[in-house]
């Protein structure tokens, strides 16, 4: 905003001092404008949504899960609001994958890059205000480390004010099988998310 401020100016006129007040303009800080622009561009600002769906973490099933949510939305009206994905992954990479795989799906997907185990990051995704929360298995972690990470994420969700009346589905670790079918497991996750009325654990292979 441009603010008018009265400044006392002293001018020499005809050998005499003349003092008077003159409004001047305070120009907004250019660096601050640039910083704010980058924040918006990178998605580093809170999501203002309620009764939406939040997906926490990212693995090879994230895109199939989103695709199944799009199908469920078109066929039965589930997942009416946008889906917010919060994961410790580059936002531009997530956006590119979503754009490629969910083009014309009708599902609005909003991505946020951040640590889901931190309450402040979950607040940026409005996780506590979501109708449904899907906690995916964190990619690249051992069973012990993955379980610990998910426990920390659920704790962060509670700290942020969520869980009470939310539908929460937790994808647990499973074994890698020869007939691994990410799409089928995505269907199971989405079905559980659509019908669970409390925290539900689903064992799948999510790495």
C-alpha positions as CSV (number, residue, x, y, z in Angstrom):
1,X,0.0,0.0,0.0
2,X,1.1,3.5,-0.7
3,X,1.2,5.6,2.4
4,X,1.2,9.4,2.4
5,X,3.4,10.8,5.1
6,X,3.8,14.4,6.0
7,X,7.5,15.4,5.9
8,X,9.0,18.7,6.9
9,X,11.1,20.1,4.1
10,X,13.4,23.0,4.5
11,X,14.1,24.9,1.3
12,X,16.3,28.0,0.8
13,X,14.3,30.5,-1.2
14,X,15.7,33.9,-1.9
15,X,18.2,33.5,0.9
16,X,15.5,32.7,3.4
17,X,14.5,29.4,5.0
18,X,11.0,28.3,4.1
19,X,9.5,25.4,6.0
20,X,6.4,23.6,4.9
21,X,4.8,20.1,5.0
22,X,4.8,18.0,1.8
23,X,3.2,14.6,1.4
24,X,5.6,12.0,0.0
25,X,5.1,8.5,-1.2
26,X,6.5,5.4,0.5
27,X,7.2,2.9,-2.2
28,X,6.7,-0.8,-1.2
29,X,9.9,-2.7,-0.7
30,X,10.7,-4.4,-4.0
31,X,12.5,-7.3,-2.3
32,X,9.4,-8.0,-0.2
33,X,7.2,-8.0,-3.3
34,X,9.6,-10.4,-4.9
35,X,9.6,-12.6,-1.8
36,X,5.8,-12.7,-1.6
37,X,5.6,-13.5,-5.3
38,X,7.9,-16.5,-4.9
39,X,5.9,-17.7,-1.9
40,X,2.8,-17.8,-4.0
41,X,4.5,-19.3,-7.0
42,X,6.1,-22.1,-4.9
43,X,2.9,-22.7,-3.0
44,X,4.4,-21.8,0.3
45,X,1.2,-20.3,1.7
46,X,-1.7,-21.9,3.6
47,X,-4.5,-23.8,1.8
48,X,-7.9,-22.3,2.7
49,X,-10.2,-25.3,2.4
50,X,-12.7,-27.2,4.6
51,X,-14.2,-30.7,4.3
52,X,-11.7,-31.6,1.6
53,X,-9.3,-34.6,1.3
54,X,-5.7,-34.5,2.4
55,X,-3.1,-37.0,1.3
56,X,0.1,-37.1,3.4
57,X,3.4,-38.6,2.1
58,X,4.2,-39.6,-1.4
59,X,5.0,-43.0,-2.9
60,X,4.5,-44.9,-6.2
61,X,0.8,-45.3,-5.4
62,X,0.0,-41.6,-4.9
63,X,-1.0,-41.0,-8.5
64,X,-3.1,-44.2,-8.8
65,X,-4.8,-43.2,-5.5
66,X,-5.6,-39.7,-7.0
67,X,-6.9,-41.4,-10.2
68,X,-9.2,-43.6,-8.2
69,X,-10.4,-40.6,-6.2
70,X,-11.3,-38.9,-9.5
71,X,-13.3,-42.0,-10.6
72,X,-15.1,-42.2,-7.3
73,X,-16.0,-38.6,-7.6
74,X,-17.4,-38.9,-11.1
75,X,-19.3,-42.1,-10.4
76,X,-20.6,-41.7,-6.9
77,X,-20.0,-38.0,-5.9
78,X,-17.4,-38.8,-3.3
79,X,-14.4,-36.6,-2.6
80,X,-16.3,-33.5,-3.6
81,X,-13.7,-30.9,-2.5
82,X,-10.2,-30.5,-3.7
83,X,-7.5,-33.0,-2.7
84,X,-4.4,-31.5,-1.0
85,X,-1.2,-33.5,-1.2
86,X,1.4,-32.7,1.4
87,X,4.7,-34.5,1.0
88,X,8.4,-34.0,1.5
89,X,8.9,-33.8,-2.3
90,X,9.6,-31.1,-4.8
91,X,6.4,-29.2,-5.5
92,X,7.1,-28.7,-9.2
93,X,7.8,-32.4,-9.7
94,X,4.5,-33.3,-8.0
95,X,2.6,-30.7,-10.1
96,X,4.1,-32.1,-13.3
97,X,3.1,-35.7,-12.4
98,X,-0.4,-34.7,-11.4
99,X,-0.8,-32.6,-14.6
100,X,0.4,-35.5,-16.8
101,X,-1.6,-38.3,-15.1
102,X,-4.8,-36.5,-14.1
103,X,-5.5,-34.3,-17.1
104,X,-9.2,-33.8,-17.7
105,X,-10.0,-35.9,-14.6
106,X,-12.1,-33.2,-13.0
107,X,-10.3,-33.7,-9.7
108,X,-8.7,-30.5,-8.3
109,X,-5.3,-31.4,-6.8
110,X,-3.3,-28.9,-4.8
111,X,0.2,-29.8,-3.8
112,X,2.3,-28.5,-0.9
113,X,5.9,-29.4,-0.3
114,X,6.7,-29.9,3.4
115,X,7.3,-32.3,6.2
116,X,4.0,-33.9,7.1
117,X,5.4,-34.8,10.6
118,X,5.3,-31.1,11.5
119,X,2.0,-29.6,12.7
120,X,2.8,-26.2,11.1
121,X,3.2,-27.9,7.7
122,X,-0.2,-29.7,8.2
123,X,-1.8,-26.4,9.0
124,X,-0.7,-25.2,5.6
125,X,-2.6,-28.0,4.1
126,X,-5.6,-27.4,6.4
127,X,-5.3,-31.0,7.4
128,X,-7.3,-30.6,10.6
129,X,-10.3,-29.2,8.6
130,X,-10.3,-32.1,6.1
131,X,-13.1,-34.6,5.9
132,X,-10.8,-37.4,4.9
133,X,-7.0,-37.9,5.5
134,X,-5.1,-40.6,3.7
135,X,-1.7,-41.3,5.2
136,X,0.5,-43.1,2.7
137,X,3.5,-45.2,3.5
138,X,6.7,-43.0,3.3
139,X,8.7,-44.1,0.3
140,X,12.3,-45.3,0.9
141,X,12.1,-46.0,4.6
142,X,12.5,-49.3,6.5
143,X,9.6,-50.8,8.3
144,X,10.7,-49.4,11.6
145,X,11.5,-45.9,10.3
146,X,8.4,-45.8,8.2
147,X,6.2,-46.7,11.2
148,X,7.9,-44.1,13.3
149,X,7.3,-41.5,10.6
150,X,3.7,-42.3,10.3
151,X,3.2,-42.2,14.1
152,X,4.8,-38.7,14.1
153,X,2.5,-37.6,11.2
154,X,-0.6,-38.8,13.1
155,X,0.7,-37.0,16.2
156,X,1.2,-33.9,14.2
157,X,-2.3,-34.2,12.9
158,X,-3.7,-34.3,16.4
159,X,-1.6,-31.4,17.5
160,X,-2.9,-29.4,14.5
161,X,-6.4,-30.0,15.8
162,X,-7.5,-33.0,13.6
163,X,-8.6,-36.6,13.9
164,X,-11.7,-36.3,16.1
165,X,-14.5,-36.7,13.5
166,X,-12.2,-37.2,10.5
167,X,-12.0,-40.3,8.3
168,X,-8.4,-41.4,8.5
169,X,-6.9,-44.2,6.5
170,X,-3.3,-45.3,7.2
171,X,-1.4,-47.3,4.6
172,X,0.8,-49.8,6.4
173,X,3.9,-51.5,5.0
174,X,3.6,-54.7,3.0
175,X,5.8,-57.0,1.1
176,X,6.8,-56.5,-2.5
177,X,5.1,-59.2,-4.5
178,X,5.6,-60.3,-8.1
179,X,1.9,-59.5,-8.9
180,X,2.2,-56.1,-7.3
181,X,-0.8,-54.0,-8.5
182,X,-0.6,-50.4,-7.5
183,X,-4.0,-49.6,-9.1
184,X,-5.8,-52.4,-7.1
185,X,-4.2,-51.2,-3.9
186,X,-5.2,-47.6,-4.8
187,X,-8.8,-48.8,-5.2
188,X,-8.7,-50.4,-1.7
189,X,-7.3,-47.3,-0.2
190,X,-9.9,-45.0,-1.8
191,X,-12.7,-47.4,-0.7
192,X,-11.5,-47.4,2.8
193,X,-11.2,-43.6,2.8
194,X,-14.7,-43.2,1.5
195,X,-16.4,-45.5,4.0
196,X,-14.2,-45.4,7.2
197,X,-15.7,-43.5,10.1
198,X,-12.6,-43.7,12.2
199,X,-8.9,-44.5,11.9
200,X,-8.5,-47.5,9.6
201,X,-5.2,-49.3,8.8
202,X,-4.8,-50.9,5.4
203,X,-1.8,-53.2,4.7
204,X,-0.5,-52.6,1.3
205,X,2.9,-52.4,-0.5
206,X,3.4,-48.7,-0.8
207,X,7.1,-48.2,-1.3
